[in-house]
């Protein structure tokens, strides 16, 4: 029960004992008025499911500038768990505090503020079990991979819809429907739109911006615009409903000197970051992408980005994933506040060894968030074929990493607007996703990335072999020694990654040490698998029997 509720109960008890009032009706009407007055100060849910959003709404003063100098936070407590989360002003005298509970049971909270009408309010709510697609926030697992908070594996298959929140209602709805049918479970979205003519005039003209004002001439960088952010709230919530992670890009370099959102001073940047964390940190599907093409924001150095990351670390009690997307200078992903690599380096996905190398350098999950886009525009980054994009996706996953899709067709600029997916790669990416999900739950790992760069899976149990653009007609059944035992038997399937077919191989392959080779096992009858001589073929190999113990006498791949 909230503090105001206890006050009301005591107030009613007191007035029931008063006999000097003329009538019971008068007492009843007076109590109703008090109820309305007191209860309007704070409203909140009585219960919320685990990893859902609990929201406290407070009524306060609009005087002065509530965005500057107002402190508002709440301490949430359940057993041994305690979190402090910051609140934010949502306009028209409304203040909000959002929290994502991660433990079932009763949570109590107390509110602290330098405004008397907000300060020292208390309450509680019940956190119930999660339901449906709610598996909690995504976190890093086993160094190089991801999982939901409940332990369910999460394999990112991303897409890019930078400006989707700023389109008309029809396009927004169409985008959600396209995503619903797509393989994508992560979407990269700009928190602030780029400067473009279409947002100044015509049907997409923006009337709400992140800050109060209508142009660079009259922005008030000390006042956020709640109407703008309510639209973004809705978009993030829609993605969450679809089970899609929102990789929210906080800063971007696309103003061309016209709006000034990419030249804000440090004080404004920090205030903006704190506001975004308070507003969006309780969405379980949020990933923080500090910037897109960060090195194109010329006035900010790597040391500046370091300080901005510290603002996120300090103010996000839920510890969402954090990274930054590079341009011509790669940020140091080894820094401890970075949870994963968010890379724009096209060549790293053109070869199967690129991802393992990056994993060795950074010891973190690698997400190739920009590997060029399928499309037909003039810019060279947006005119590769669906075949090429699919090829790069396979290379990323065979290396034990992940990738993000984008389409930039003149007639359907998905990466900007959303809308309809018209390319040939999404269906093939969906096919790849099903294959990845059929593999080891802990995620794909390169089997022997020093020598067998086209092979991933789990040593001894599961293998994906990707031949890329090679047109092989035969593949001898040979596996790297690590994890394999003499007498182990395997079955294989031939995968056509472009035509999306899977054909079982009739033979069972029984392995033995390869004579004269200390590093590999071979089928005891030296059998091979016949291949069709086309590009983009792969094999899926699974252990079906044999010795359970792995040989202890294994040389390291570099020995």
Helices and strands as residue ranges (DSSP letters): H 3-16, H 24-39, E 42-44, E 47-49, E 54-59, E 72-78, E 81-89, E 94-99, E 105-113, E 122-128, E 138-141, E 145-148, E 153-154, E 157-160, G 164-166, H 169-180, E 186-190, G 197-199, E 211-212, E 220-224, H 226-241, E 245-252, H 266-280, E 286-292, G 294-296, H 302-315, E 322-323, E 340-344, G 346-349, H 353-362, E 365-370, E 374-375, G 380-382, H 386-398, E 402-404, E 407-408, H 414-417, H 425-437, E 445-448, E 452-458, E 462-466, E 474-476, E 478-480, E 489-496, E 501-504, E 509-513, E 520-523, E 528-530, E 537-545
